[in-house]
């Protein structure tokens, strides 16, 4: 399940985020542009605490320092960060 929170239609799916995330608990939920809805972090913490299976949520978004700090405080012990570099020209060329 992929949600781009810059799309109003995807953002509306999270009008009741707890309901939506529980109803889709059997799927990997990828949340892009999470900085649009920073209040999700505390809910994610609670859901992870209830079910510690790894890899249920993939959270993407801007690497704003305050967002990273807040998510780290809220999700301490429940989160793993990966910093990805931009594409380089050779990776974009087709054969």
PyMOL Python script that loads the backbone (N, CA, C, O; Angstrom):
from pymol import cmd

cmd.read_pdbstr("""\
ATOM      1  N   UNK A   1       0.863  -1.162   0.000  1.00  0.00           N
ATOM      2  CA  UNK A   1       0.000   0.000   0.000  1.00  0.00           C
ATOM      3  C   UNK A   1       0.912   1.227   0.000  1.00  0.00           C
ATOM      4  O   UNK A   1       1.756   1.369   0.885  1.00  0.00           O
ATOM      5  N   UNK A   2       0.752   2.101  -0.970  1.00  0.00           N
ATOM      6  CA  UNK A   2       1.569   3.308  -1.071  1.00  0.00           C
ATOM      7  C   UNK A   2       0.690   4.539  -0.898  1.00  0.00           C
ATOM      8  O   UNK A   2      -0.331   4.683  -1.570  1.00  0.00           O
ATOM      9  N   UNK A   3       1.091   5.417   0.002  1.00  0.00           N
ATOM     10  CA  UNK A   3       0.389   6.687   0.218  1.00  0.00           C
ATOM     11  C   UNK A   3       1.346   7.833  -0.040  1.00  0.00           C
ATOM     12  O   UNK A   3       2.415   7.896   0.567  1.00  0.00           O
ATOM     13  N   UNK A   4       0.981   8.730  -0.923  1.00  0.00           N
ATOM     14  CA  UNK A   4       1.735   9.962  -1.151  1.00  0.00           C
ATOM     15  C   UNK A   4       0.925  11.080  -0.496  1.00  0.00           C
ATOM     16  O   UNK A   4      -0.114  11.488  -1.014  1.00  0.00           O
ATOM     17  N   UNK A   5       1.407  11.567   0.639  1.00  0.00           N
ATOM     18  CA  UNK A   5       0.610  12.529   1.403  1.00  0.00           C
ATOM     19  C   UNK A   5       0.551  13.915   0.792  1.00  0.00           C
ATOM     20  O   UNK A   5      -0.070  14.813   1.361  1.00  0.00           O
ATOM     21  N   UNK A   6       1.184  14.107  -0.355  1.00  0.00           N
ATOM     22  CA  UNK A   6       0.988  15.355  -1.088  1.00  0.00           C
ATOM     23  C   UNK A   6      -0.220  15.270  -2.016  1.00  0.00           C
ATOM     24  O   UNK A   6      -0.638  16.272  -2.597  1.00  0.00           O
ATOM     25  N   UNK A   7      -0.776  14.072  -2.149  1.00  0.00           N
ATOM     26  CA  UNK A   7      -2.002  13.902  -2.927  1.00  0.00           C
ATOM     27  C   UNK A   7      -3.198  13.996  -1.987  1.00  0.00           C
ATOM     28  O   UNK A   7      -3.280  13.229  -1.028  1.00  0.00           O
ATOM     29  N   UNK A   8      -4.113  14.901  -2.235  1.00  0.00           N
ATOM     30  CA  UNK A   8      -5.282  15.031  -1.356  1.00  0.00           C
ATOM     31  C   UNK A   8      -6.043  13.720  -1.179  1.00  0.00           C
ATOM     32  O   UNK A   8      -6.541  13.441  -0.088  1.00  0.00           O
ATOM     33  N   UNK A   9      -6.140  12.918  -2.226  1.00  0.00           N
ATOM     34  CA  UNK A   9      -6.878  11.651  -2.115  1.00  0.00           C
ATOM     35  C   UNK A   9      -6.202  10.700  -1.133  1.00  0.00           C
ATOM     36  O   UNK A   9      -6.888  10.008  -0.381  1.00  0.00           O
ATOM     37  N   UNK A  10      -4.871  10.651  -1.124  1.00  0.00           N
ATOM     38  CA  UNK A  10      -4.166   9.789  -0.174  1.00  0.00           C
ATOM     39  C   UNK A  10      -4.220  10.370   1.232  1.00  0.00           C
ATOM     40  O   UNK A  10      -4.327   9.628   2.209  1.00  0.00           O
ATOM     41  N   UNK A  11      -4.148  11.663   1.336  1.00  0.00           N
ATOM     42  CA  UNK A  11      -4.232  12.308   2.649  1.00  0.00           C
ATOM     43  C   UNK A  11      -5.602  12.058   3.283  1.00  0.00           C
ATOM     44  O   UNK A  11      -5.702  11.867   4.495  1.00  0.00           O
ATOM     45  N   UNK A  12      -6.654  12.058   2.466  1.00  0.00           N
ATOM     46  CA  UNK A  12      -8.010  11.786   2.973  1.00  0.00           C
ATOM     47  C   UNK A  12      -8.131  10.371   3.537  1.00  0.00           C
ATOM     48  O   UNK A  12      -8.920  10.132   4.451  1.00  0.00           O
ATOM     49  N   UNK A  13      -7.352   9.436   2.998  1.00  0.00           N
ATOM     50  CA  UNK A  13      -7.379   8.073   3.521  1.00  0.00           C
ATOM     51  C   UNK A  13      -6.950   8.041   4.985  1.00  0.00           C
ATOM     52  O   UNK A  13      -7.304   7.123   5.725  1.00  0.00           O
ATOM     53  N   UNK A  14      -6.187   9.047   5.393  1.00  0.00           N
ATOM     54  CA  UNK A  14      -5.721   9.111   6.772  1.00  0.00           C
ATOM     55  C   UNK A  14      -6.547  10.073   7.617  1.00  0.00           C
ATOM     56  O   UNK A  14      -6.060  10.592   8.622  1.00  0.00           O
ATOM     57  N   UNK A  15      -7.793  10.313   7.216  1.00  0.00           N
ATOM     58  CA  UNK A  15      -8.685  11.132   8.038  1.00  0.00           C
ATOM     59  C   UNK A  15      -8.840  10.485   9.413  1.00  0.00           C
ATOM     60  O   UNK A  15      -8.910  11.175  10.430  1.00  0.00           O
ATOM     61  N   UNK A  16      -8.894   9.169   9.433  1.00  0.00           N
ATOM     62  CA  UNK A  16      -8.863   8.388  10.677  1.00  0.00           C
ATOM     63  C   UNK A  16      -7.669   7.445  10.533  1.00  0.00           C
ATOM     64  O   UNK A  16      -7.838   6.284  10.161  1.00  0.00           O
ATOM     65  N   UNK A  17      -6.471   7.935  10.824  1.00  0.00           N
ATOM     66  CA  UNK A  17      -5.267   7.151  10.533  1.00  0.00           C
ATOM     67  C   UNK A  17      -5.199   5.831  11.297  1.00  0.00           C
ATOM     68  O   UNK A  17      -4.703   4.840  10.761  1.00  0.00           O
ATOM     69  N   UNK A  18      -5.680   5.798  12.523  1.00  0.00           N
ATOM     70  CA  UNK A  18      -5.620   4.548  13.287  1.00  0.00           C
ATOM     71  C   UNK A  18      -6.464   3.472  12.608  1.00  0.00           C
ATOM     72  O   UNK A  18      -6.022   2.331  12.469  1.00  0.00           O
ATOM     73  N   UNK A  19      -7.656   3.825  12.192  1.00  0.00           N
ATOM     74  CA  UNK A  19      -8.528   2.869  11.497  1.00  0.00           C
ATOM     75  C   UNK A  19      -7.867   2.386  10.212  1.00  0.00           C
ATOM     76  O   UNK A  19      -7.804   1.183   9.957  1.00  0.00           O
ATOM     77  N   UNK A  20      -7.375   3.321   9.402  1.00  0.00           N
ATOM     78  CA  UNK A  20      -6.772   2.954   8.116  1.00  0.00           C
ATOM     79  C   UNK A  20      -5.574   2.028   8.313  1.00  0.00           C
ATOM     80  O   UNK A  20      -5.462   1.008   7.632  1.00  0.00           O
ATOM     81  N   UNK A  21      -4.680   2.373   9.236  1.00  0.00           N
ATOM     82  CA  UNK A  21      -3.471   1.577   9.433  1.00  0.00           C
ATOM     83  C   UNK A  21      -3.799   0.205  10.019  1.00  0.00           C
ATOM     84  O   UNK A  21      -3.137  -0.777   9.684  1.00  0.00           O
ATOM     85  N   UNK A  22      -4.788   0.122  10.870  1.00  0.00           N
ATOM     86  CA  UNK A  22      -5.189  -1.190  11.411  1.00  0.00           C
ATOM     87  C   UNK A  22      -5.853  -2.056  10.337  1.00  0.00           C
ATOM     88  O   UNK A  22      -5.603  -3.259  10.259  1.00  0.00           O
ATOM     89  N   UNK A  23      -6.689  -1.443   9.521  1.00  0.00           N
ATOM     90  CA  UNK A  23      -7.365  -2.194   8.454  1.00  0.00           C
ATOM     91  C   UNK A  23      -6.376  -2.741   7.428  1.00  0.00           C
ATOM     92  O   UNK A  23      -6.671  -3.728   6.754  1.00  0.00           O
ATOM     93  N   UNK A  24      -5.233  -2.127   7.306  1.00  0.00           N
ATOM     94  CA  UNK A  24      -4.214  -2.548   6.342  1.00  0.00           C
ATOM     95  C   UNK A  24      -2.987  -3.136   7.029  1.00  0.00           C
ATOM     96  O   UNK A  24      -1.890  -3.120   6.471  1.00  0.00           O
ATOM     97  N   UNK A  25      -3.171  -3.649   8.225  1.00  0.00           N
ATOM     98  CA  UNK A  25      -2.059  -4.164   9.024  1.00  0.00           C
ATOM     99  C   UNK A  25      -1.365  -5.362   8.383  1.00  0.00           C
ATOM    100  O   UNK A  25      -0.221  -5.663   8.724  1.00  0.00           O
ATOM    101  N   UNK A  26      -2.031  -6.044   7.468  1.00  0.00           N
ATOM    102  CA  UNK A  26      -1.434  -7.203   6.814  1.00  0.00           C
ATOM    103  C   UNK A  26      -0.576  -6.824   5.611  1.00  0.00           C
ATOM    104  O   UNK A  26      -0.027  -7.702   4.945  1.00  0.00           O
ATOM    105  N   UNK A  27      -0.452  -5.527   5.323  1.00  0.00           N
ATOM    106  CA  UNK A  27       0.301  -5.040   4.166  1.00  0.00           C
ATOM    107  C   UNK A  27       1.476  -4.178   4.614  1.00  0.00           C
ATOM    108  O   UNK A  27       1.452  -3.597   5.699  1.00  0.00           O
ATOM    109  N   UNK A  28       2.505  -4.100   3.771  1.00  0.00           N
ATOM    110  CA  UNK A  28       3.538  -3.092   3.965  1.00  0.00           C
ATOM    111  C   UNK A  28       2.905  -1.759   3.593  1.00  0.00           C
ATOM    112  O   UNK A  28       2.344  -1.616   2.507  1.00  0.00           O
ATOM    113  N   UNK A  29       2.993  -0.796   4.482  1.00  0.00           N
ATOM    114  CA  UNK A  29       2.416   0.518   4.219  1.00  0.00           C
ATOM    115  C   UNK A  29       3.562   1.496   4.036  1.00  0.00           C
ATOM    116  O   UNK A  29       4.322   1.770   4.965  1.00  0.00           O
ATOM    117  N   UNK A  30       3.671   2.016   2.825  1.00  0.00           N
ATOM    118  CA  UNK A  30       4.702   2.994   2.484  1.00  0.00           C
ATOM    119  C   UNK A  30       4.053   4.373   2.520  1.00  0.00           C
ATOM    120  O   UNK A  30       3.106   4.647   1.784  1.00  0.00           O
ATOM    121  N   UNK A  31       4.578   5.236   3.390  1.00  0.00           N
ATOM    122  CA  UNK A  31       4.022   6.579   3.553  1.00  0.00           C
ATOM    123  C   UNK A  31       5.060   7.578   3.062  1.00  0.00           C
ATOM    124  O   UNK A  31       6.076   7.801   3.720  1.00  0.00           O
ATOM    125  N   UNK A  32       4.802   8.174   1.909  1.00  0.00           N
ATOM    126  CA  UNK A  32       5.719   9.156   1.324  1.00  0.00           C
ATOM    127  C   UNK A  32       5.284  10.561   1.721  1.00  0.00           C
ATOM    128  O   UNK A  32       4.095  10.839   1.875  1.00  0.00           O
ATOM    129  N   UNK A  33       6.255  11.427   1.881  1.00  0.00           N
ATOM    130  CA  UNK A  33       6.042  12.824   2.278  1.00  0.00           C
ATOM    131  C   UNK A  33       5.404  12.903   3.662  1.00  0.00           C
ATOM    132  O   UNK A  33       4.476  13.679   3.891  1.00  0.00           O
ATOM    133  N   UNK A  34       5.915  12.092   4.571  1.00  0.00           N
ATOM    134  CA  UNK A  34       5.362  12.008   5.930  1.00  0.00           C
ATOM    135  C   UNK A  34       5.430  13.342   6.664  1.00  0.00           C
ATOM    136  O   UNK A  34       4.680  13.553   7.617  1.00  0.00           O
ATOM    137  N   UNK A  35       6.301  14.237   6.247  1.00  0.00           N
ATOM    138  CA  UNK A  35       6.404  15.536   6.917  1.00  0.00           C
ATOM    139  C   UNK A  35       5.110  16.337   6.806  1.00  0.00           C
ATOM    140  O   UNK A  35       4.908  17.286   7.563  1.00  0.00           O
ATOM    141  N   UNK A  36       4.240  15.970   5.881  1.00  0.00           N
ATOM    142  CA  UNK A  36       2.937  16.634   5.745  1.00  0.00           C
ATOM    143  C   UNK A  36       2.043  16.330   6.952  1.00  0.00           C
ATOM    144  O   UNK A  36       1.181  17.134   7.308  1.00  0.00           O
ATOM    145  N   UNK A  37       2.250  15.181   7.573  1.00  0.00           N
ATOM    146  CA  UNK A  37       1.397  14.749   8.692  1.00  0.00           C
ATOM    147  C   UNK A  37       2.278  14.224   9.837  1.00  0.00           C
ATOM    148  O   UNK A  37       2.282  13.025  10.115  1.00  0.00           O
ATOM    149  N   UNK A  38       3.015  15.111  10.491  1.00  0.00           N
ATOM    150  CA  UNK A  38       3.965  14.672  11.521  1.00  0.00           C
ATOM    151  C   UNK A  38       3.317  14.029  12.742  1.00  0.00           C
ATOM    152  O   UNK A  38       4.004  13.356  13.511  1.00  0.00           O
ATOM    153  N   UNK A  39       2.020  14.215  12.941  1.00  0.00           N
ATOM    154  CA  UNK A  39       1.345  13.582  14.076  1.00  0.00           C
ATOM    155  C   UNK A  39       1.229  12.067  13.914  1.00  0.00           C
ATOM    156  O   UNK A  39       0.822  11.378  14.849  1.00  0.00           O
ATOM    157  N   UNK A  40       1.580  11.544  12.747  1.00  0.00           N
ATOM    158  CA  UNK A  40       1.535  10.097  12.536  1.00  0.00           C
ATOM    159  C   UNK A  40       2.569   9.355  13.379  1.00  0.00           C
ATOM    160  O   UNK A  40       2.380   8.181  13.699  1.00  0.00           O
ATOM    161  N   UNK A  41       3.670  10.038  13.743  1.00  0.00           N
ATOM    162  CA  UNK A  41       4.750   9.342  14.436  1.00  0.00           C
ATOM    163  C   UNK A  41       4.296   8.718  15.759  1.00  0.00           C
ATOM    164  O   UNK A  41       4.671   7.587  16.065  1.00  0.00           O
ATOM    165  N   UNK A  42       3.504   9.431  16.532  1.00  0.00           N
ATOM    166  CA  UNK A  42       3.066   8.863  17.814  1.00  0.00           C
ATOM    167  C   UNK A  42       2.126   7.679  17.592  1.00  0.00           C
ATOM    168  O   UNK A  42       2.166   6.718  18.360  1.00  0.00           O
ATOM    169  N   UNK A  43       1.289   7.725  16.568  1.00  0.00           N
ATOM    170  CA  UNK A  43       0.415   6.601  16.247  1.00  0.00           C
ATOM    171  C   UNK A  43       1.244   5.405  15.781  1.00  0.00           C
ATOM    172  O   UNK A  43       0.989   4.273  16.191  1.00  0.00           O
ATOM    173  N   UNK A  44       2.231   5.652  14.928  1.00  0.00           N
ATOM    174  CA  UNK A  44       3.091   4.565  14.472  1.00  0.00           C
ATOM    175  C   UNK A  44       3.783   3.898  15.656  1.00  0.00           C
ATOM    176  O   UNK A  44       3.898   2.673  15.705  1.00  0.00           O
ATOM    177  N   UNK A  45       4.243   4.704  16.607  1.00  0.00           N
ATOM    178  CA  UNK A  45       4.889   4.154  17.801  1.00  0.00           C
ATOM    179  C   UNK A  45       3.945   3.195  18.523  1.00  0.00           C
ATOM    180  O   UNK A  45       4.338   2.085  18.883  1.00  0.00           O
ATOM    181  N   UNK A  46       2.708   3.622  18.732  1.00  0.00           N
ATOM    182  CA  UNK A  46       1.738   2.786  19.451  1.00  0.00           C
ATOM    183  C   UNK A  46       1.446   1.505  18.675  1.00  0.00           C
ATOM    184  O   UNK A  46       1.356   0.434  19.276  1.00  0.00           O
ATOM    185  N   UNK A  47       1.297   1.592  17.366  1.00  0.00           N
ATOM    186  CA  UNK A  47       1.007   0.405  16.562  1.00  0.00           C
ATOM    187  C   UNK A  47       2.188  -0.556  16.541  1.00  0.00           C
ATOM    188  O   UNK A  47       1.998  -1.772  16.592  1.00  0.00           O
ATOM    189  N   UNK A  48       3.393  -0.029  16.469  1.00  0.00           N
ATOM    190  CA  UNK A  48       4.583  -0.879  16.498  1.00  0.00           C
ATOM    191  C   UNK A  48       4.714  -1.548  17.858  1.00  0.00           C
ATOM    192  O   UNK A  48       5.099  -2.715  17.940  1.00  0.00           O
ATOM    193  N   UNK A  49       4.399  -0.827  18.920  1.00  0.00           N
ATOM    194  CA  UNK A  49       4.479  -1.414  20.257  1.00  0.00           C
ATOM    195  C   UNK A  49       3.491  -2.572  20.429  1.00  0.00           C
ATOM    196  O   UNK A  49       3.772  -3.521  21.161  1.00  0.00           O
ATOM    197  N   UNK A  50       2.357  -2.499  19.772  1.00  0.00           N
ATOM    198  CA  UNK A  50       1.353  -3.577  19.874  1.00  0.00           C
ATOM    199  C   UNK A  50       1.724  -4.787  19.023  1.00  0.00           C
ATOM    200  O   UNK A  50       1.356  -5.916  19.349  1.00  0.00           O
ATOM    201  N   UNK A  51       2.449  -4.553  17.937  1.00  0.00           N
ATOM    202  CA  UNK A  51       2.840  -5.633  17.027  1.00  0.00           C
ATOM    203  C   UNK A  51       4.255  -5.341  16.546  1.00  0.00           C
ATOM    204  O   UNK A  51       4.450  -4.496  15.673  1.00  0.00           O
ATOM    205  N   UNK A  52       5.242  -6.033  17.107  1.00  0.00           N
ATOM    206  CA  UNK A  52       6.650  -5.737  16.871  1.00  0.00           C
ATOM    207  C   UNK A  52       7.223  -6.363  15.600  1.00  0.00           C
ATOM    208  O   UNK A  52       8.441  -6.377  15.419  1.00  0.00           O
ATOM    209  N   UNK A  53       6.371  -6.878  14.721  1.00  0.00           N
ATOM    210  CA  UNK A  53       6.899  -7.418  13.461  1.00  0.00           C
ATOM    211  C   UNK A  53       7.628  -6.318  12.706  1.00  0.00           C
ATOM    212  O   UNK A  53       7.072  -5.239  12.499  1.00  0.00           O
ATOM    213  N   UNK A  54       8.860  -6.573  12.294  1.00  0.00           N
ATOM    214  CA  UNK A  54       9.607  -5.540  11.557  1.00  0.00           C
ATOM    215  C   UNK A  54       9.102  -5.392  10.120  1.00  0.00           C
ATOM    216  O   UNK A  54       8.517  -6.316   9.554  1.00  0.00           O
ATOM    217  N   UNK A  55       9.335  -4.228   9.550  1.00  0.00           N
ATOM    218  CA  UNK A  55       9.049  -4.002   8.151  1.00  0.00           C
ATOM    219  C   UNK A  55       7.605  -3.769   7.802  1.00  0.00           C
ATOM    220  O   UNK A  55       7.207  -4.003   6.661  1.00  0.00           O
ATOM    221  N   UNK A  56       6.806  -3.316   8.745  1.00  0.00           N
ATOM    222  CA  UNK A  56       5.384  -3.062   8.455  1.00  0.00           C
ATOM    223  C   UNK A  56       5.161  -1.697   7.850  1.00  0.00           C
ATOM    224  O   UNK A  56       4.209  -1.497   7.096  1.00  0.00           O
ATOM    225  N   UNK A  57       6.037  -0.746   8.176  1.00  0.00           N
ATOM    226  CA  UNK A  57       5.897   0.620   7.685  1.00  0.00           C
ATOM    227  C   UNK A  57       7.200   1.065   7.037  1.00  0.00           C
ATOM    228  O   UNK A  57       8.288   0.821   7.559  1.00  0.00           O
ATOM    229  N   UNK A  58       7.071   1.718   5.896  1.00  0.00           N
ATOM    230  CA  UNK A  58       8.203   2.361   5.235  1.00  0.00           C
ATOM    231  C   UNK A  58       7.841   3.833   5.161  1.00  0.00           C
ATOM    232  O   UNK A  58       6.902   4.217   4.463  1.00  0.00           O
ATOM    233  N   UNK A  59       8.590   4.654   5.883  1.00  0.00           N
ATOM    234  CA  UNK A  59       8.259   6.071   6.008  1.00  0.00           C
ATOM    235  C   UNK A  59       9.292   6.866   5.226  1.00  0.00           C
ATOM    236  O   UNK A  59      10.491   6.779   5.489  1.00  0.00           O
ATOM    237  N   UNK A  60       8.812   7.641   4.262  1.00  0.00           N
ATOM    238  CA  UNK A  60       9.675   8.443   3.406  1.00  0.00           C
ATOM    239  C   UNK A  60       9.316   9.913   3.562  1.00  0.00           C
ATOM    240  O   UNK A  60       8.195  10.257   3.936  1.00  0.00           O
ATOM    241  N   UNK A  61      10.272  10.764   3.272  1.00  0.00           N
ATOM    242  CA  UNK A  61       9.968  12.190   3.307  1.00  0.00           C
ATOM    243  C   UNK A  61      11.213  13.023   3.380  1.00  0.00           C
ATOM    244  O   UNK A  61      12.331  12.512   3.330  1.00  0.00           O
ATOM    245  N   UNK A  62      11.008  14.299   3.497  1.00  0.00           N
ATOM    246  CA  UNK A  62      12.116  15.231   3.556  1.00  0.00           C
ATOM    247  C   UNK A  62      12.969  14.973   4.778  1.00  0.00           C
ATOM    248  O   UNK A  62      12.476  14.583   5.836  1.00  0.00           O
ATOM    249  N   UNK A  63      14.245  15.198   4.611  1.00  0.00           N
ATOM    250  CA  UNK A  63      15.192  14.963   5.698  1.00  0.00           C
ATOM    251  C   UNK A  63      15.386  16.220   6.541  1.00  0.00           C
ATOM    252  O   UNK A  63      16.506  16.544   6.933  1.00  0.00           O
ATOM    253  N   UNK A  64      14.302  16.919   6.813  1.00  0.00           N
ATOM    254  CA  UNK A  64      14.401  18.106   7.658  1.00  0.00           C
ATOM    255  C   UNK A  64      14.891  17.693   9.034  1.00  0.00           C
ATOM    256  O   UNK A  64      14.396  16.723   9.607  1.00  0.00           O
ATOM    257  N   UNK A  65      15.860  18.425   9.568  1.00  0.00           N
ATOM    258  CA  UNK A  65      16.475  18.058  10.851  1.00  0.00           C
ATOM    259  C   UNK A  65      15.448  17.932  11.973  1.00  0.00           C
ATOM    260  O   UNK A  65      15.522  17.002  12.776  1.00  0.00           O
ATOM    261  N   UNK A  66      14.499  18.852  12.034  1.00  0.00           N
ATOM    262  CA  UNK A  66      13.522  18.781  13.133  1.00  0.00           C
ATOM    263  C   UNK A  66      12.627  17.559  12.994  1.00  0.00           C
ATOM    264  O   UNK A  66      12.242  16.965  14.001  1.00  0.00           O
ATOM    265  N   UNK A  67      12.283  17.165  11.758  1.00  0.00           N
ATOM    266  CA  UNK A  67      11.467  15.978  11.542  1.00  0.00           C
ATOM    267  C   UNK A  67      12.232  14.737  11.973  1.00  0.00           C
ATOM    268  O   UNK A  67      11.673  13.866  12.640  1.00  0.00           O
ATOM    269  N   UNK A  68      13.486  14.645  11.606  1.00  0.00           N
ATOM    270  CA  UNK A  68      14.293  13.494  11.987  1.00  0.00           C
ATOM    271  C   UNK A  68      14.437  13.433  13.504  1.00  0.00           C
ATOM    272  O   UNK A  68      14.325  12.358  14.093  1.00  0.00           O
ATOM    273  N   UNK A  69      14.681  14.558  14.131  1.00  0.00           N
ATOM    274  CA  UNK A  69      14.836  14.583  15.583  1.00  0.00           C
ATOM    275  C   UNK A  69      13.536  14.150  16.266  1.00  0.00           C
ATOM    276  O   UNK A  69      13.560  13.331  17.184  1.00  0.00           O
ATOM    277  N   UNK A  70      12.406  14.697  15.818  1.00  0.00           N
ATOM    278  CA  UNK A  70      11.112  14.342  16.417  1.00  0.00           C
ATOM    279  C   UNK A  70      10.775  12.874  16.219  1.00  0.00           C
ATOM    280  O   UNK A  70      10.320  12.204  17.147  1.00  0.00           O
ATOM    281  N   UNK A  71      11.000  12.372  15.003  1.00  0.00           N
ATOM    282  CA  UNK A  71      10.693  10.963  14.753  1.00  0.00           C
ATOM    283  C   UNK A  71      11.616  10.070  15.562  1.00  0.00           C
ATOM    284  O   UNK A  71      11.190   9.024  16.052  1.00  0.00           O
ATOM    285  N   UNK A  72      12.864  10.464  15.710  1.00  0.00           N
ATOM    286  CA  UNK A  72      13.802   9.684  16.506  1.00  0.00           C
ATOM    287  C   UNK A  72      13.409   9.637  17.966  1.00  0.00           C
ATOM    288  O   UNK A  72      13.560   8.603  18.617  1.00  0.00           O
ATOM    289  N   UNK A  73      12.909  10.741  18.488  1.00  0.00           N
ATOM    290  CA  UNK A  73      12.464  10.769  19.880  1.00  0.00           C
ATOM    291  C   UNK A  73      11.195   9.941  20.056  1.00  0.00           C
ATOM    292  O   UNK A  73      11.067   9.191  21.024  1.00  0.00           O
ATOM    293  N   UNK A  74      10.268  10.077  19.129  1.00  0.00           N
ATOM    294  CA  UNK A  74       8.991   9.370  19.232  1.00  0.00           C
ATOM    295  C   UNK A  74       9.147   7.878  18.984  1.00  0.00           C
ATOM    296  O   UNK A  74       8.509   7.061  19.647  1.00  0.00           O
ATOM    297  N   UNK A  75      10.000   7.525  18.025  1.00  0.00           N
ATOM    298  CA  UNK A  75      10.124   6.125  17.618  1.00  0.00           C
ATOM    299  C   UNK A  75      11.430   5.489  18.090  1.00  0.00           C
ATOM    300  O   UNK A  75      11.882   4.510  17.495  1.00  0.00           O
ATOM    301  N   UNK A  76      12.030   6.008  19.117  1.00  0.00           N
ATOM    302  CA  UNK A  76      13.302   5.478  19.618  1.00  0.00           C
ATOM    303  C   UNK A  76      13.200   3.975  19.845  1.00  0.00           C
ATOM    304  O   UNK A  76      12.268   3.496  20.491  1.00  0.00           O
ATOM    305  N   UNK A  77      14.161   3.243  19.310  1.00  0.00           N
ATOM    306  CA  UNK A  77      14.168   1.795  19.446  1.00  0.00           C
ATOM    307  C   UNK A  77      13.242   1.083  18.493  1.00  0.00           C
ATOM    308  O   UNK A  77      13.168  -0.146  18.510  1.00  0.00           O
ATOM    309  N   UNK A  78      12.530   1.823  17.659  1.00  0.00           N
ATOM    310  CA  UNK A  78      11.549   1.221  16.756  1.00  0.00           C
ATOM    311  C   UNK A  78      11.793   1.628  15.303  1.00  0.00           C
ATOM    312  O   UNK A  78      10.993   1.286  14.432  1.00  0.00           O
ATOM    313  N   UNK A  79      12.876   2.347  15.026  1.00  0.00           N
ATOM    314  CA  UNK A  79      13.082   2.932  13.715  1.00  0.00           C
ATOM    315  C   UNK A  79      14.508   2.678  13.249  1.00  0.00           C
ATOM    316  O   UNK A  79      15.436   2.585  14.052  1.00  0.00           O
ATOM    317  N   UNK A  80      14.659   2.569  11.939  1.00  0.00           N
ATOM    318  CA  UNK A  80      15.974   2.441  11.323  1.00  0.00           C
ATOM    319  C   UNK A  80      16.027   3.432  10.172  1.00  0.00           C
ATOM    320  O   UNK A  80      15.126   3.462   9.333  1.00  0.00           O
ATOM    321  N   UNK A  81      17.075   4.242  10.127  1.00  0.00           N
ATOM    322  CA  UNK A  81      17.210   5.267   9.097  1.00  0.00           C
ATOM    323  C   UNK A  81      18.139   4.788   7.995  1.00  0.00           C
ATOM    324  O   UNK A  81      19.163   4.160   8.261  1.00  0.00           O
ATOM    325  N   UNK A  82      17.776   5.087   6.770  1.00  0.00           N
ATOM    326  CA  UNK A  82      18.638   4.882   5.610  1.00  0.00           C
ATOM    327  C   UNK A  82      18.705   6.200   4.864  1.00  0.00           C
ATOM    328  O   UNK A  82      17.678   6.749   4.464  1.00  0.00           O
ATOM    329  N   UNK A  83      19.909   6.703   4.680  1.00  0.00           N
ATOM    330  CA  UNK A  83      20.077   7.918   3.893  1.00  0.00           C
ATOM    331  C   UNK A  83      20.489   7.509   2.499  1.00  0.00           C
ATOM    332  O   UNK A  83      21.517   6.859   2.313  1.00  0.00           O
ATOM    333  N   UNK A  84      19.695   7.886   1.523  1.00  0.00           N
ATOM    334  CA  UNK A  84      19.948   7.517   0.139  1.00  0.00           C
ATOM    335  C   UNK A  84      20.538   8.699  -0.607  1.00  0.00           C
ATOM    336  O   UNK A  84      20.085   9.835  -0.461  1.00  0.00           O
ATOM    337  N   UNK A  85      21.554   8.417  -1.405  1.00  0.00           N
ATOM    338  CA  UNK A  85      22.155   9.482  -2.201  1.00  0.00           C
ATOM    339  C   UNK A  85      21.314   9.687  -3.459  1.00  0.00           C
ATOM    340  O   UNK A  85      20.549   8.805  -3.850  1.00  0.00           O
ATOM    341  N   UNK A  86      21.457  10.840  -4.083  1.00  0.00           N
ATOM    342  CA  UNK A  86      20.717  11.071  -5.335  1.00  0.00           C
ATOM    343  C   UNK A  86      21.233  10.144  -6.436  1.00  0.00           C
ATOM    344  O   UNK A  86      22.324   9.584  -6.328  1.00  0.00           O
ATOM    345  N   UNK A  87      20.447   9.990  -7.483  1.00  0.00           N
ATOM    346  CA  UNK A  87      20.904   9.225  -8.645  1.00  0.00           C
ATOM    347  C   UNK A  87      22.103   9.917  -9.276  1.00  0.00           C
ATOM    348  O   UNK A  87      22.214  11.143  -9.249  1.00  0.00           O
ATOM    349  N   UNK A  88      22.986   9.125  -9.836  1.00  0.00           N
ATOM    350  CA  UNK A  88      24.071   9.686 -10.645  1.00  0.00           C
ATOM    351  C   UNK A  88      23.738   9.414 -12.107  1.00  0.00           C
ATOM    352  O   UNK A  88      22.952   8.520 -12.417  1.00  0.00           O
ATOM    353  N   UNK A  89      24.336  10.184 -12.992  1.00  0.00           N
ATOM    354  CA  UNK A  89      23.997  10.122 -14.413  1.00  0.00           C
ATOM    355  C   UNK A  89      24.093   8.703 -14.960  1.00  0.00           C
ATOM    356  O   UNK A  89      23.223   8.287 -15.724  1.00  0.00           O
ATOM    357  N   UNK A  90      25.123   7.953 -14.590  1.00  0.00           N
ATOM    358  CA  UNK A  90      25.302   6.593 -15.098  1.00  0.00           C
ATOM    359  C   UNK A  90      24.128   5.687 -14.719  1.00  0.00           C
ATOM    360  O   UNK A  90      23.786   4.780 -15.478  1.00  0.00           O
ATOM    361  N   UNK A  91      23.515   5.913 -13.573  1.00  0.00           N
ATOM    362  CA  UNK A  91      22.382   5.086 -13.160  1.00  0.00           C
ATOM    363  C   UNK A  91      21.126   5.387 -13.983  1.00  0.00           C
ATOM    364  O   UNK A  91      20.230   4.549 -14.080  1.00  0.00           O
ATOM    365  N   UNK A  92      21.065   6.565 -14.567  1.00  0.00           N
ATOM    366  CA  UNK A  92      19.877   6.958 -15.316  1.00  0.00           C
ATOM    367  C   UNK A  92      19.941   6.584 -16.795  1.00  0.00           C
ATOM    368  O   UNK A  92      18.920   6.585 -17.481  1.00  0.00           O
ATOM    369  N   UNK A  93      21.128   6.266 -17.281  1.00  0.00           N
ATOM    370  CA  UNK A  93      21.281   5.930 -18.690  1.00  0.00           C
ATOM    371  C   UNK A  93      20.757   4.530 -18.953  1.00  0.00           C
ATOM    372  O   UNK A  93      20.968   3.608 -18.164  1.00  0.00           O
ATOM    373  N   UNK A  94      20.074   4.392 -20.071  1.00  0.00           N
ATOM    374  CA  UNK A  94      19.566   3.068 -20.464  1.00  0.00           C
ATOM    375  C   UNK A  94      20.546   2.438 -21.429  1.00  0.00           C
ATOM    376  O   UNK A  94      21.309   3.133 -22.100  1.00  0.00           O
ATOM    377  N   UNK A  95      20.523   1.130 -21.494  1.00  0.00           N
ATOM    378  CA  UNK A  95      21.435   0.392 -22.388  1.00  0.00           C
ATOM    379  C   UNK A  95      20.855   0.239 -23.746  1.00  0.00           C
ATOM    380  O   UNK A  95      21.484  -0.354 -24.622  1.00  0.00           O
TER     381      UNK A  95
END
""", "prot")
cmd.dss("prot")
cmd.show_as("cartoon", "prot")
cmd.util.cbc("prot")
cmd.orient("prot")
